[in-house]
């Protein structure tokens, strides 16, 4: 097996295609795509810019004569919330509704007369907020504010039972200041990946994916043709021959991956995270899986000659769906791309510091199955 491995390594490493197509080309793509599409990433890398909305012009009608109604009015009109609400008190609900309809106010808050009594008797009673569709976001913010006030009010009421009365004071920051971003992916961490680093990952996975072509080539051309005749007459078992070639493919893929990572970091300042061992594990797992996949596809391709063309077409399609060429979110469709299985753990680690290698362990189990099936298929007596 080792003789086959060393012979194949010498022969393949002399092939200029391995250097040009599988090392130089992806490095060029990292630079070209990273610089050409950097604007797509810049919008997601900007910090949230606070945008102040104007104060909410609010008219309040309080028909509750009890303590809760007074406390809510005091809360809305206190100095701490003066930056949020411009409050006007009204006694007539019909007048308040007309003022809202005429556009003189952004919202109308109605406190029913049974507010305090309902709270005391453990019955439901509601504060109602009215607003136009154009001001629905302000109404929503007010609803959240009053909801938080109610929760705090109830909590302090419970904590003060049978104890000295608690002063009901509530101070809130200005909730009308909202962070506005144009982030491409809102679920991503606050530590987004730069354009060059993004393509440093996707091009790395693309090259590992192309590793399956090495072992497919071995089965379809070397094993089945003239070079295969010389292999088969050598005093090496078929299993050793297959494993030697598989090891050759994995080694070349690993070398290609390492060269890409080192060159990308050295020349283009691409970041793959602080722990390079995570990247190394992804490279090794990808090399093993894709070469094992190429092995079994080569076995199938001996009878289905069109498979080679299909695989050649699927590799860029899989890369495109996985966002390898253009950073697009295809939703659930991206899960169909095998590239995503290897890209996602790297992105999760680079962005969030999360180490989730379970998908890669699964690919190694599949790779073992591919190898065993291929060896069985190629070592049967009736098979050449």
C-alpha positions as a Markdown table, in Angstrom:
| # | Residue | x | y | z |
|---|---|---|---|---|
| 1 | Unk | 0.0 | 0.0 | 0.0 |
| 2 | Unk | 2.8 | 2.4 | 0.9 |
| 3 | Unk | 4.6 | 1.8 | -2.3 |
| 4 | Unk | 1.4 | 2.6 | -4.3 |
| 5 | Unk | 1.0 | 5.7 | -2.1 |
| 6 | Unk | 4.5 | 7.0 | -2.7 |
| 7 | Unk | 4.4 | 6.3 | -6.4 |
| 8 | Unk | 1.1 | 8.0 | -6.9 |
| 9 | Unk | 2.1 | 11.0 | -4.8 |
| 10 | Unk | 5.3 | 11.5 | -6.9 |
| 11 | Unk | 3.4 | 11.3 | -10.1 |
| 12 | Unk | 0.5 | 13.5 | -9.0 |
| 13 | Unk | 2.6 | 16.2 | -7.4 |
| 14 | Unk | 4.5 | 16.7 | -10.7 |
| 15 | Unk | 1.2 | 17.5 | -12.4 |
| 16 | Unk | 0.9 | 21.3 | -12.8 |
| 17 | Unk | -2.9 | 21.1 | -12.8 |
| 18 | Unk | -2.8 | 20.4 | -9.1 |
| 19 | Unk | -0.9 | 23.6 | -8.4 |
| 20 | Unk | -2.7 | 25.9 | -10.9 |
| 21 | Unk | -6.3 | 24.7 | -10.7 |
| 22 | Unk | -6.4 | 23.6 | -7.1 |
| 23 | Unk | -4.2 | 26.1 | -5.3 |
| 24 | Unk | -3.5 | 29.2 | -7.4 |
| 25 | Unk | -7.0 | 29.5 | -8.8 |
| 26 | Unk | -8.9 | 29.4 | -5.4 |
| 27 | Unk | -6.4 | 32.0 | -4.0 |
| 28 | Unk | -7.2 | 34.3 | -6.9 |
| 29 | Unk | -10.9 | 33.8 | -6.4 |
| 30 | Unk | -10.6 | 34.7 | -2.7 |
| 31 | Unk | -9.0 | 38.0 | -3.7 |
| 32 | Unk | -11.3 | 38.7 | -6.7 |
| 33 | Unk | -14.6 | 37.8 | -5.0 |
| 34 | Unk | -13.5 | 39.3 | -1.7 |
| 35 | Unk | -12.8 | 42.7 | -3.2 |
| 36 | Unk | -15.5 | 42.8 | -5.8 |
| 37 | Unk | -18.3 | 41.8 | -3.3 |
| 38 | Unk | -16.9 | 43.5 | -0.2 |
| 39 | Unk | -19.8 | 46.0 | -0.2 |
| 40 | Unk | -22.2 | 43.1 | 0.5 |
| 41 | Unk | -20.3 | 42.5 | 3.7 |
| 42 | Unk | -19.6 | 46.1 | 4.7 |
| 43 | Unk | -23.3 | 46.7 | 5.3 |
| 44 | Unk | -23.4 | 43.9 | 7.7 |
| 45 | Unk | -20.2 | 45.0 | 9.5 |
| 46 | Unk | -21.4 | 48.5 | 10.5 |
| 47 | Unk | -22.3 | 49.1 | 14.1 |
| 48 | Unk | -25.9 | 49.8 | 14.9 |
| 49 | Unk | -26.6 | 53.6 | 14.5 |
| 50 | Unk | -29.1 | 54.9 | 17.0 |
| 51 | Unk | -31.9 | 56.7 | 15.4 |
| 52 | Unk | -34.1 | 58.9 | 17.6 |
| 53 | Unk | -37.8 | 59.0 | 16.9 |
| 54 | Unk | -39.8 | 62.0 | 17.9 |
| 55 | Unk | -41.7 | 62.0 | 21.2 |
| 56 | Unk | -45.0 | 60.2 | 21.1 |
| 57 | Unk | -47.8 | 62.8 | 21.3 |
| 58 | Unk | -50.2 | 61.0 | 23.7 |
| 59 | Unk | -53.6 | 61.9 | 25.0 |
| 60 | Unk | -54.7 | 60.1 | 28.2 |
| 61 | Unk | -58.2 | 59.6 | 29.6 |
| 62 | Unk | -58.2 | 58.2 | 33.1 |
| 63 | Unk | -61.6 | 57.2 | 34.3 |
| 64 | Unk | -60.2 | 55.2 | 37.2 |
| 65 | Unk | -60.4 | 56.9 | 40.5 |
| 66 | Unk | -58.2 | 54.4 | 42.3 |
| 67 | Unk | -54.5 | 54.2 | 42.9 |
| 68 | Unk | -53.5 | 52.3 | 39.8 |
| 69 | Unk | -54.9 | 54.8 | 37.4 |
| 70 | Unk | -53.1 | 57.6 | 39.2 |
| 71 | Unk | -49.9 | 55.7 | 39.3 |
| 72 | Unk | -50.0 | 55.1 | 35.5 |
| 73 | Unk | -50.6 | 58.7 | 34.8 |
| 74 | Unk | -47.8 | 59.7 | 37.1 |
| 75 | Unk | -45.6 | 57.2 | 35.4 |
| 76 | Unk | -46.4 | 58.6 | 31.9 |
| 77 | Unk | -45.9 | 62.2 | 33.0 |
| 78 | Unk | -42.8 | 61.9 | 35.2 |
| 79 | Unk | -39.6 | 63.7 | 34.2 |
| 80 | Unk | -37.7 | 60.4 | 33.4 |
| 81 | Unk | -40.2 | 59.6 | 30.6 |
| 82 | Unk | -40.6 | 63.2 | 29.3 |
| 83 | Unk | -38.2 | 62.2 | 26.5 |
| 84 | Unk | -40.6 | 59.5 | 25.4 |
| 85 | Unk | -44.1 | 60.9 | 25.9 |
| 86 | Unk | -45.7 | 64.3 | 25.3 |
| 87 | Unk | -48.8 | 63.7 | 27.4 |
| 88 | Unk | -52.0 | 65.6 | 27.5 |
| 89 | Unk | -54.8 | 64.6 | 29.9 |
| 90 | Unk | -58.4 | 64.6 | 28.8 |
| 91 | Unk | -61.6 | 63.7 | 30.7 |
| 92 | Unk | -63.8 | 62.7 | 27.7 |
| 93 | Unk | -63.0 | 59.6 | 25.7 |
| 94 | Unk | -65.0 | 60.8 | 22.6 |
| 95 | Unk | -63.0 | 64.0 | 22.5 |
| 96 | Unk | -59.7 | 62.1 | 22.8 |
| 97 | Unk | -60.7 | 59.8 | 19.9 |
| 98 | Unk | -61.5 | 62.8 | 17.7 |
| 99 | Unk | -58.2 | 64.4 | 18.5 |
| 100 | Unk | -56.5 | 61.1 | 17.5 |
| 101 | Unk | -58.5 | 60.9 | 14.3 |
| 102 | Unk | -57.6 | 64.5 | 13.4 |
| 103 | Unk | -53.9 | 63.7 | 13.7 |
| 104 | Unk | -53.3 | 66.0 | 16.6 |
| 105 | Unk | -52.0 | 63.0 | 18.6 |
| 106 | Unk | -50.1 | 59.8 | 17.8 |
| 107 | Unk | -51.9 | 57.7 | 20.3 |
| 108 | Unk | -54.7 | 57.6 | 22.8 |
| 109 | Unk | -54.5 | 55.7 | 26.1 |
| 110 | Unk | -57.7 | 54.8 | 27.9 |
| 111 | Unk | -57.7 | 53.8 | 31.6 |
| 112 | Unk | -61.1 | 52.2 | 32.5 |
| 113 | Unk | -62.9 | 53.0 | 35.7 |
| 114 | Unk | -62.6 | 49.5 | 37.0 |
| 115 | Unk | -58.8 | 49.3 | 36.7 |
| 116 | Unk | -58.0 | 49.5 | 40.4 |
| 117 | Unk | -61.0 | 47.5 | 41.6 |
| 118 | Unk | -60.3 | 44.8 | 39.1 |
| 119 | Unk | -56.7 | 44.5 | 40.3 |
| 120 | Unk | -57.9 | 44.4 | 43.9 |
| 121 | Unk | -60.5 | 41.8 | 43.2 |
| 122 | Unk | -58.1 | 39.7 | 41.1 |
| 123 | Unk | -60.2 | 40.3 | 38.0 |
| 124 | Unk | -58.9 | 41.2 | 34.5 |
| 125 | Unk | -59.0 | 44.8 | 33.5 |
| 126 | Unk | -57.3 | 46.3 | 30.5 |
| 127 | Unk | -55.5 | 49.5 | 29.5 |
| 128 | Unk | -56.3 | 50.2 | 25.9 |
| 129 | Unk | -54.0 | 52.0 | 23.5 |
| 130 | Unk | -55.4 | 53.4 | 20.2 |
| 131 | Unk | -53.3 | 54.6 | 17.3 |
| 132 | Unk | -53.2 | 55.0 | 13.5 |
| 133 | Unk | -51.5 | 52.4 | 11.3 |
| 134 | Unk | -48.8 | 55.0 | 10.5 |
| 135 | Unk | -47.9 | 55.1 | 14.2 |
| 136 | Unk | -48.2 | 51.4 | 14.9 |
| 137 | Unk | -44.5 | 51.1 | 15.9 |
| 138 | Unk | -44.9 | 53.8 | 18.5 |
| 139 | Unk | -48.1 | 52.2 | 19.8 |
| 140 | Unk | -46.2 | 48.9 | 20.1 |
| 141 | Unk | -43.4 | 50.5 | 22.1 |
| 142 | Unk | -45.9 | 52.1 | 24.4 |
| 143 | Unk | -47.6 | 48.8 | 24.9 |
| 144 | Unk | -44.3 | 47.1 | 25.8 |
| 145 | Unk | -43.5 | 50.0 | 28.2 |
| 146 | Unk | -46.8 | 49.8 | 30.0 |
| 147 | Unk | -46.6 | 46.0 | 30.1 |
| 148 | Unk | -43.2 | 46.3 | 31.8 |
| 149 | Unk | -44.7 | 48.8 | 34.2 |
| 150 | Unk | -47.5 | 46.5 | 35.0 |
| 151 | Unk | -45.2 | 43.6 | 35.7 |
| 152 | Unk | -43.1 | 45.7 | 38.0 |
| 153 | Unk | -46.1 | 47.1 | 39.7 |
| 154 | Unk | -47.5 | 43.6 | 40.4 |
| 155 | Unk | -44.1 | 42.3 | 41.6 |
| 156 | Unk | -43.7 | 45.1 | 44.1 |
| 157 | Unk | -47.3 | 44.7 | 45.3 |
| 158 | Unk | -46.6 | 41.1 | 46.1 |
| 159 | Unk | -43.3 | 41.8 | 47.7 |
| 160 | Unk | -44.8 | 44.5 | 49.9 |
| 161 | Unk | -47.7 | 42.4 | 51.2 |
| 162 | Unk | -47.9 | 42.6 | 55.0 |
| 163 | Unk | -44.8 | 44.8 | 55.0 |
| 164 | Unk | -44.1 | 48.5 | 54.9 |
| 165 | Unk | -45.6 | 50.1 | 51.8 |
| 166 | Unk | -43.2 | 50.3 | 48.8 |
| 167 | Unk | -42.8 | 53.5 | 46.8 |
| 168 | Unk | -43.9 | 52.7 | 43.2 |
| 169 | Unk | -41.2 | 54.3 | 41.2 |
| 170 | Unk | -40.3 | 53.2 | 37.7 |
| 171 | Unk | -37.6 | 54.7 | 35.5 |
| 172 | Unk | -37.1 | 53.5 | 31.9 |
| 173 | Unk | -34.5 | 54.4 | 29.2 |
| 174 | Unk | -35.8 | 56.0 | 26.1 |
| 175 | Unk | -37.2 | 53.1 | 24.2 |
| 176 | Unk | -37.9 | 55.3 | 21.2 |
| 177 | Unk | -34.1 | 55.1 | 20.4 |
| 178 | Unk | -33.8 | 52.0 | 18.2 |
| 179 | Unk | -30.8 | 50.4 | 16.6 |
| 180 | Unk | -31.1 | 50.5 | 12.9 |
| 181 | Unk | -28.9 | 48.3 | 10.8 |
| 182 | Unk | -28.8 | 47.0 | 7.3 |
| 183 | Unk | -27.4 | 43.6 | 8.3 |
| 184 | Unk | -27.5 | 41.0 | 5.7 |
| 185 | Unk | -28.1 | 38.2 | 8.2 |
| 186 | Unk | -29.7 | 39.4 | 11.4 |
| 187 | Unk | -29.1 | 36.1 | 13.2 |
| 188 | Unk | -25.4 | 36.4 | 12.9 |
| 189 | Unk | -23.1 | 37.4 | 15.8 |
| 190 | Unk | -21.9 | 41.0 | 16.3 |
| 191 | Unk | -18.6 | 39.7 | 15.1 |
| 192 | Unk | -19.3 | 39.3 | 11.4 |
| 193 | Unk | -16.9 | 37.7 | 8.9 |
| 194 | Unk | -15.1 | 40.0 | 6.4 |
| 195 | Unk | -15.4 | 39.4 | 2.7 |
| 196 | Unk | -11.9 | 37.9 | 2.3 |
| 197 | Unk | -12.4 | 35.6 | 5.3 |
| 198 | Unk | -15.8 | 34.5 | 4.0 |
| 199 | Unk | -14.4 | 33.5 | 0.6 |
| 200 | Unk | -11.3 | 32.1 | 2.4 |
| 201 | Unk | -13.7 | 29.5 | 3.9 |
| 202 | Unk | -15.9 | 28.9 | 0.8 |
| 203 | Unk | -13.0 | 28.5 | -1.6 |
| 204 | Unk | -11.3 | 26.1 | 0.9 |
| 205 | Unk | -14.4 | 23.9 | 1.0 |
| 206 | Unk | -14.7 | 24.1 | -2.8 |
| 207 | Unk | -11.1 | 22.7 | -3.2 |
| 208 | Unk | -11.8 | 19.9 | -0.8 |
| 209 | Unk | -14.9 | 19.1 | -2.8 |
| 210 | Unk | -12.9 | 18.9 | -6.0 |
| 211 | Unk | -10.8 | 16.2 | -4.2 |
| 212 | Unk | -13.4 | 13.6 | -5.1 |
| 213 | Unk | -12.3 | 14.1 | -8.8 |
| 214 | Unk | -8.9 | 12.5 | -7.8 |
| 215 | Unk | -10.3 | 9.2 | -6.7 |
| 216 | Unk | -13.0 | 9.2 | -9.4 |
| 217 | Unk | -10.2 | 9.6 | -11.9 |
| 218 | Unk | -8.3 | 6.7 | -10.3 |
| 219 | Unk | -11.3 | 4.3 | -10.7 |
| 220 | Unk | -12.4 | 5.4 | -14.1 |
| 221 | Unk | -9.0 | 5.9 | -15.8 |
| 222 | Unk | -6.1 | 4.5 | -13.9 |
| 223 | Unk | -7.7 | 1.4 | -12.3 |
| 224 | Unk | -9.7 | 0.4 | -15.4 |
| 225 | Unk | -7.2 | 1.2 | -18.1 |
| 226 | Unk | -3.5 | 0.6 | -19.0 |
| 227 | Unk | -2.0 | 2.0 | -15.8 |
| 228 | Unk | -4.4 | -0.3 | -13.9 |
| 229 | Unk | -3.0 | -3.3 | -15.7 |
| 230 | Unk | 0.5 | -2.5 | -14.2 |
| 231 | Unk | -1.1 | -1.9 | -10.8 |
| 232 | Unk | -2.9 | -5.3 | -10.9 |
| 233 | Unk | 0.1 | -7.4 | -11.9 |
| 234 | Unk | 2.1 | -6.0 | -9.1 |
| 235 | Unk | 2.3 | -8.1 | -5.9 |
| 236 | Unk | -0.2 | -5.8 | -4.1 |
| 237 | Unk | -3.7 | -6.8 | -3.1 |
| 238 | Unk | -6.6 | -5.0 | -4.6 |
| 239 | Unk | -7.5 | -3.7 | -1.2 |
| 240 | Unk | -4.0 | -2.3 | -0.6 |
| 241 | Unk | -4.1 | -0.7 | -4.1 |
| 242 | Unk | -7.4 | 1.0 | -3.4 |
| 243 | Unk | -6.4 | 2.2 | 0.1 |
| 244 | Unk | -3.1 | 3.5 | -1.3 |
| 245 | Unk | -4.9 | 5.6 | -3.9 |
| 246 | Unk | -7.4 | 6.8 | -1.4 |
| 247 | Unk | -4.7 | 7.8 | 0.9 |
| 248 | Unk | -3.0 | 9.7 | -2.0 |
| 249 | Unk | -6.2 | 11.6 | -2.7 |
| 250 | Unk | -6.7 | 12.5 | 1.0 |
| 251 | Unk | -3.1 | 13.6 | 1.4 |
| 252 | Unk | -3.2 | 15.9 | -1.7 |
| 253 | Unk | -6.5 | 17.4 | -0.6 |
| 254 | Unk | -5.0 | 18.1 | 2.9 |
| 255 | Unk | -1.9 | 19.7 | 1.3 |
| 256 | Unk | -4.0 | 21.8 | -0.9 |
| 257 | Unk | -6.2 | 22.9 | 2.0 |
| 258 | Unk | -3.2 | 23.8 | 4.2 |
| 259 | Unk | -1.5 | 25.8 | 1.4 |
| 260 | Unk | -4.7 | 27.8 | 0.7 |
| 261 | Unk | -5.2 | 28.5 | 4.4 |
| 262 | Unk | -1.5 | 29.5 | 5.0 |
| 263 | Unk | -1.3 | 31.7 | 1.8 |
| 264 | Unk | -4.7 | 33.3 | 2.5 |
| 265 | Unk | -3.6 | 34.2 | 6.1 |
| 266 | Unk | -0.1 | 35.3 | 5.1 |
| 267 | Unk | -0.8 | 37.3 | 1.9 |
| 268 | Unk | -4.4 | 38.4 | 2.3 |
| 269 | Unk | -4.8 | 38.6 | 6.1 |
| 270 | Unk | -7.7 | 36.1 | 6.0 |
| 271 | Unk | -8.9 | 35.1 | 9.5 |
| 272 | Unk | -10.0 | 31.6 | 10.2 |
| 273 | Unk | -10.4 | 32.1 | 14.0 |
| 274 | Unk | -7.9 | 31.8 | 16.8 |
| 275 | Unk | -7.7 | 28.1 | 17.0 |
| 276 | Unk | -6.2 | 26.7 | 13.8 |
| 277 | Unk | -6.8 | 23.2 | 15.0 |
| 278 | Unk | -10.5 | 23.6 | 14.2 |
| 279 | Unk | -9.6 | 24.5 | 10.6 |
| 280 | Unk | -7.2 | 21.6 | 10.4 |
| 281 | Unk | -9.9 | 19.2 | 11.6 |
| 282 | Unk | -12.4 | 20.6 | 8.9 |
| 283 | Unk | -9.7 | 20.1 | 6.3 |
| 284 | Unk | -8.9 | 16.5 | 7.3 |
| 285 | Unk | -12.6 | 15.6 | 7.7 |
| 286 | Unk | -13.4 | 17.2 | 4.3 |
| 287 | Unk | -10.5 | 15.5 | 2.6 |
| 288 | Unk | -11.5 | 12.0 | 3.9 |
| 289 | Unk | -15.2 | 12.5 | 3.1 |
| 290 | Unk | -14.9 | 13.9 | -0.4 |
| 291 | Unk | -12.2 | 11.4 | -1.5 |
| 292 | Unk | -14.3 | 8.5 | -0.1 |
| 293 | Unk | -17.3 | 9.9 | -1.9 |
| 294 | Unk | -15.2 | 10.1 | -5.1 |
| 295 | Unk | -14.3 | 6.5 | -4.6 |
| 296 | Unk | -17.8 | 5.2 | -4.5 |
| 297 | Unk | -18.9 | 7.6 | -7.3 |
| 298 | Unk | -16.0 | 6.1 | -9.4 |
| 299 | Unk | -17.3 | 2.6 | -8.7 |
| 300 | Unk | -20.8 | 3.7 | -9.9 |
| 301 | Unk | -19.4 | 5.6 | -12.8 |
| 302 | Unk | -17.8 | 2.4 | -14.3 |
| 303 | Unk | -21.3 | 1.4 | -15.3 |
| 304 | Unk | -23.0 | 4.8 | -15.5 |
| 305 | Unk | -20.6 | 6.8 | -17.8 |
| 306 | Unk | -22.7 | 10.0 | -17.7 |
| 307 | Unk | -22.0 | 10.3 | -13.9 |
| 308 | Unk | -18.7 | 12.1 | -14.4 |
| 309 | Unk | -20.4 | 15.0 | -16.4 |
| 310 | Unk | -23.1 | 15.2 | -13.8 |
| 311 | Unk | -20.6 | 15.4 | -10.9 |
| 312 | Unk | -18.6 | 18.1 | -12.8 |
| 313 | Unk | -21.8 | 20.1 | -13.2 |
| 314 | Unk | -23.0 | 19.6 | -9.6 |
| 315 | Unk | -19.8 | 20.8 | -7.9 |
| 316 | Unk | -20.3 | 24.5 | -8.9 |
| 317 | Unk | -24.0 | 24.2 | -8.4 |
| 318 | Unk | -23.5 | 23.0 | -4.8 |
| 319 | Unk | -21.0 | 25.7 | -4.2 |
| 320 | Unk | -23.4 | 28.4 | -5.5 |
| 321 | Unk | -26.3 | 27.1 | -3.4 |
| 322 | Unk | -24.0 | 27.1 | -0.4 |
| 323 | Unk | -23.2 | 30.8 | -1.0 |
| 324 | Unk | -19.7 | 30.0 | -2.1 |
| 325 | Unk | -19.6 | 32.4 | -5.1 |
| 326 | Unk | -22.1 | 35.0 | -4.0 |
| 327 | Unk | -23.2 | 35.5 | -0.4 |
| 328 | Unk | -26.9 | 34.7 | -0.8 |
| 329 | Unk | -29.3 | 33.2 | 1.7 |
| 330 | Unk | -31.2 | 30.4 | 0.0 |
| 331 | Unk | -32.9 | 29.4 | 3.2 |
| 332 | Unk | -33.7 | 25.7 | 3.5 |
| 333 | Unk | -32.4 | 25.1 | 0.0 |
| 334 | Unk | -28.8 | 25.7 | 1.2 |
| 335 | Unk | -29.1 | 22.6 | 3.4 |
| 336 | Unk | -29.0 | 20.6 | 0.2 |
| 337 | Unk | -25.5 | 21.7 | -0.5 |
| 338 | Unk | -22.8 | 19.4 | 0.9 |
| 339 | Unk | -20.5 | 22.5 | 1.1 |
| 340 | Unk | -22.7 | 23.9 | 3.8 |
| 341 | Unk | -22.0 | 20.9 | 6.1 |
| 342 | Unk | -18.3 | 21.9 | 6.2 |
| 343 | Unk | -18.7 | 25.7 | 5.9 |
| 344 | Unk | -21.2 | 26.1 | 8.7 |
| 345 | Unk | -19.0 | 24.8 | 11.6 |
| 346 | Unk | -16.2 | 27.1 | 10.5 |
| 347 | Unk | -18.5 | 30.2 | 10.2 |
| 348 | Unk | -20.1 | 29.3 | 13.6 |
| 349 | Unk | -16.7 | 29.2 | 15.2 |
| 350 | Unk | -15.4 | 32.3 | 13.5 |
| 351 | Unk | -18.4 | 34.4 | 14.2 |
| 352 | Unk | -19.7 | 33.1 | 17.6 |
| 353 | Unk | -16.9 | 31.0 | 19.0 |
| 354 | Unk | -19.2 | 28.0 | 18.9 |
| 355 | Unk | -17.5 | 24.7 | 18.3 |
| 356 | Unk | -20.0 | 22.2 | 16.8 |
| 357 | Unk | -18.2 | 19.4 | 15.0 |
| 358 | Unk | -21.0 | 16.8 | 15.1 |
| 359 | Unk | -21.9 | 17.2 | 11.4 |
| 360 | Unk | -18.3 | 16.4 | 10.6 |
| 361 | Unk | -18.3 | 13.3 | 12.7 |
| 362 | Unk | -21.3 | 12.2 | 10.7 |
| 363 | Unk | -19.4 | 12.7 | 7.5 |
| 364 | Unk | -16.6 | 10.5 | 8.7 |
| 365 | Unk | -19.0 | 7.7 | 9.5 |
| 366 | Unk | -20.4 | 8.0 | 6.0 |
| 367 | Unk | -16.9 | 8.1 | 4.5 |
| 368 | Unk | -16.1 | 4.8 | 6.2 |
| 369 | Unk | -19.3 | 3.3 | 4.7 |
| 370 | Unk | -18.3 | 4.5 | 1.2 |
| 371 | Unk | -14.9 | 3.0 | 1.5 |
| 372 | Unk | -16.1 | -0.4 | 2.7 |
| 373 | Unk | -18.7 | -0.6 | 0.0 |
| 374 | Unk | -16.2 | 0.4 | -2.7 |
| 375 | Unk | -13.6 | -2.1 | -1.5 |
| 376 | Unk | -16.2 | -4.8 | -1.6 |
| 377 | Unk | -17.3 | -3.8 | -5.1 |
| 378 | Unk | -13.8 | -3.7 | -6.5 |
| 379 | Unk | -12.3 | -6.8 | -4.9 |
| 380 | Unk | -14.9 | -9.3 | -5.9 |
| 381 | Unk | -13.4 | -12.1 | -8.0 |
| 382 | Unk | -15.5 | -11.4 | -11.0 |
| 383 | Unk | -14.6 | -7.7 | -11.0 |
| 384 | Unk | -11.4 | -6.5 | -12.6 |
